């Protein structure tokens, strides 16, 4: 239970830097300062949001192909393998995002 406060004074530049880094890490300022103070690594991966969005789009396309293949409207070689690989990558991305360390 968080029931203790710590107050610090910083100059404007330092405040803006901490605020920007917390925002980039998808953390509150408090969470960011605490994690840094405890020596926890915070990783920011530029473009991760776009990568997740693209992964969702690819999954949607694979799903549409699977429906067409199951209806015998098209024949796609290796579709099951592509779907399996997409699923593995999606699971890995989700695990990274759930840890809230990567963003």
Buried (B, 14 or more C-beta within 10 A) or exposed (E): EEEEEEEEEEEEEEEEEBEEBBEEBBBEEEBBBBBBEEEEEBEEEEEBEEEBEEBEEBBEEBEEBBEBBEEEEEEEEEBEEBBEEBEEBBEEBEEBBEEEBBB
